[in-house]
Amino acid sequence: MDIIKAYSEKIAVFVVVSVYIDLIMPNNSYRKYIRLIVGAILVSMVIEPISILLERWKNGYREINTK
């Protein structure tokens, strides 16, 4: 359960920081590219625990060092 809490906190902090960056950014042509990059990072953060679970399933649920 601690793992889920840690991932949730990590994603929440990232979302808050990215919203703050979006708010202080001026309205210019770079805004859509920064949103694209932030979205890609967020998607990779959400997929990370799923990929770890799939890797564990593939290896027969042996312990995998995630560091």
Backbone torsions as a table, in degrees:
resi	resn	phi	psi	omega
1	MET	NA	-29.7	178.9
2	ASP	-66.5	-31.1	179.6
3	ILE	-66.1	-43.1	179.6
4	ILE	-64.0	-40.3	178.8
5	LYS	-64.0	-41.2	-179.8
6	ALA	-65.0	-43.7	177.8
7	TYR	-65.6	-39.2	178.9
8	SER	-63.7	-42.8	178.4
9	GLU	-64.7	-41.1	179.9
10	LYS	-61.9	-44.4	179.9
11	ILE	-68.2	-41.1	-179.7
12	ALA	-63.4	-43.3	178.4
13	VAL	-63.6	-42.5	178.9
14	PHE	-62.0	-42.4	-179.8
15	VAL	-64.9	-42.7	179.4
16	VAL	-63.2	-44.3	179.6
17	VAL	-65.3	-40.9	-179.3
18	SER	-68.5	-34.9	175.9
19	VAL	-66.7	-40.3	177.9
20	TYR	-62.8	-43.9	178.2
21	ILE	-62.4	-40.1	179.0
22	ASP	-64.5	-36.0	-179.6
23	LEU	-70.6	-37.1	-177.0
24	ILE	-85.6	-9.6	-179.4
25	MET	-76.8	134.4	177.4
26	PRO	-69.8	158.7	178.9
27	ASN	-77.4	95.6	178.2
28	ASN	-138.7	-176.0	-174.8
29	SER	-72.1	-17.2	-179.3
30	TYR	-79.5	-15.5	-175.3
31	ARG	-59.3	-42.0	-177.9
32	LYS	-68.0	-32.0	178.3
33	TYR	-72.2	-38.5	177.8
34	ILE	-66.6	-39.3	176.2
35	ARG	-63.4	-37.7	177.7
36	LEU	-62.9	-45.4	179.9
37	ILE	-65.2	-44.6	179.1
38	VAL	-62.2	-41.1	178.0
39	GLY	-64.0	-40.3	178.6
40	ALA	-65.4	-40.1	177.3
41	ILE	-64.3	-42.1	179.5
42	LEU	-63.6	-42.0	177.6
43	VAL	-62.1	-42.0	178.9
44	SER	-66.1	-33.3	177.1
45	MET	-68.5	-35.1	179.8
46	VAL	-74.8	-35.8	-178.2
47	ILE	-76.5	-23.9	-175.9
48	GLU	-53.6	-50.6	179.7
49	PRO	-65.8	-30.6	178.4
50	ILE	-67.0	-41.3	179.3
51	SER	-67.0	-34.4	177.3
52	ILE	-65.6	-43.4	178.5
53	LEU	-64.1	-40.5	178.2
54	LEU	-65.1	-37.4	178.5
55	GLU	-67.0	-40.1	176.9
56	ARG	-64.1	-41.0	179.2
57	TRP	-64.0	-39.9	-179.9
58	LYS	-64.7	-36.2	-177.7
59	ASN	-92.6	12.4	176.3
60	GLY	78.1	33.8	177.2
61	TYR	61.3	24.9	173.2
62	ARG	-75.0	156.6	179.9
63	GLU	-68.2	134.3	179.7
64	ILE	-120.1	130.3	176.7
65	ASN	-75.0	115.7	-174.9
66	THR	-90.9	7.0	-179.2
67	LYS	-87.7	NA	NA
